[in-house]
Amino acid sequence: MLMNRLDKQSQGPRGHPNLAEAPSVTARRFYYDPVCYGSKPAFLCALEAFGADHIVTGSDYPVLQDWEVCRETFAYSERLGLPKDVTDRILHHNGQELFGFDQ
């Protein structure tokens, strides 16, 4: 996703010039499941756009169980070759922080 494109389109003739903040700023406050299913480019795109602190790996349970086991969904993130601290944030700490669980 091109975050700057959100900002440029929001200010155009069909845009909303009186927004409280740029759409890219709002988008970076959300949390995202990268839904990469093993695609390193897709995962890295989400990582670059939103930051490691706003990506939370989801399981798509129970829908996904017809195609693969949940463990495999999480293993995708571990096989991307990212630094261990980034993988830990995405797989464990971000969700705990988002939902207010003790770490």
C-alpha positions in Angstrom: 0.0 0.0 0.0 1.3 3.4 -0.8 0.6 5.4 2.3 1.3 8.8 0.6 -1.3 8.0 -2.0 -3.9 8.0 0.7 -2.9 11.5 1.7 -2.8 12.9 -1.9 -6.2 11.4 -2.8 -7.9 12.7 0.4 -7.0 16.3 -0.5 -8.1 16.2 -4.2 -11.3 17.5 -5.8 -13.3 14.5 -4.4 -11.4 14.4 -1.2 -12.0 15.7 2.3 -9.8 18.7 2.9 -11.0 19.1 6.5 -9.8 15.8 8.0 -8.3 16.0 11.5 -5.2 14.3 10.3 -3.7 12.7 7.2 -5.2 9.3 6.3 -1.7 7.8 6.5 -1.4 8.9 10.1 -4.8 7.3 10.9 -3.9 4.1 9.1 -0.7 3.7 11.1 -2.7 3.7 14.4 -4.5 0.5 13.4 -3.2 -3.0 13.9 -3.0 -5.4 10.9 -2.8 -9.1 10.2 -0.5 -9.3 7.2 -2.3 -12.3 5.7 0.8 -13.2 3.8 0.5 -17.1 3.7 4.2 -17.4 3.1 4.7 -14.5 0.8 7.7 -12.6 2.0 7.1 -9.6 -0.3 3.5 -9.2 1.0 4.7 -9.4 4.6 7.5 -7.0 4.1 5.1 -4.5 2.4 2.9 -4.6 5.5 5.9 -4.3 7.8 7.2 -1.3 5.9 3.9 0.5 5.7 2.7 -0.1 9.3 5.8 -1.0 11.4 6.6 -4.1 13.4 4.7 -2.7 16.4 1.3 -2.7 14.5 1.3 -6.2 12.9 -0.4 -9.0 14.8 -0.5 -12.4 13.2 -4.0 -13.8 13.1 -5.0 -17.4 12.6 -8.2 -17.0 10.6 -9.6 -19.7 12.9 -11.9 -21.6 12.3 -12.2 -20.8 8.6 -8.6 -21.7 7.8 -8.7 -25.1 9.4 -10.0 -26.6 6.2 -6.8 -25.7 4.4 -4.0 -25.8 7.0 -3.3 -26.2 10.7 -3.1 -23.0 12.8 0.5 -23.8 13.7 1.5 -23.4 10.0 -0.1 -19.9 9.8 2.2 -18.7 12.6 5.2 -20.6 11.2 5.1 -18.4 8.1 6.2 -15.4 10.1 9.0 -17.4 11.7 10.4 -18.6 8.3 10.7 -15.1 6.8 14.2 -14.6 8.2 13.3 -11.5 10.2 15.2 -10.6 13.3 14.0 -12.6 16.3 12.8 -9.5 18.2 10.6 -8.5 15.2 9.1 -12.0 15.0 8.5 -12.0 18.8 6.7 -8.7 18.6 4.5 -9.8 15.8 3.7 -13.3 17.1 3.4 -12.5 20.8 3.9 -9.0 22.2 1.8 -6.8 19.9 -1.3 -8.8 20.6 -0.6 -8.8 24.3 -0.2 -5.0 24.3 -3.2 -4.4 22.1 -5.5 -6.4 24.4 -3.9 -5.3 27.6 -2.6 -8.7 28.7 0.4 -8.9 31.1 3.6 -9.8 29.4 
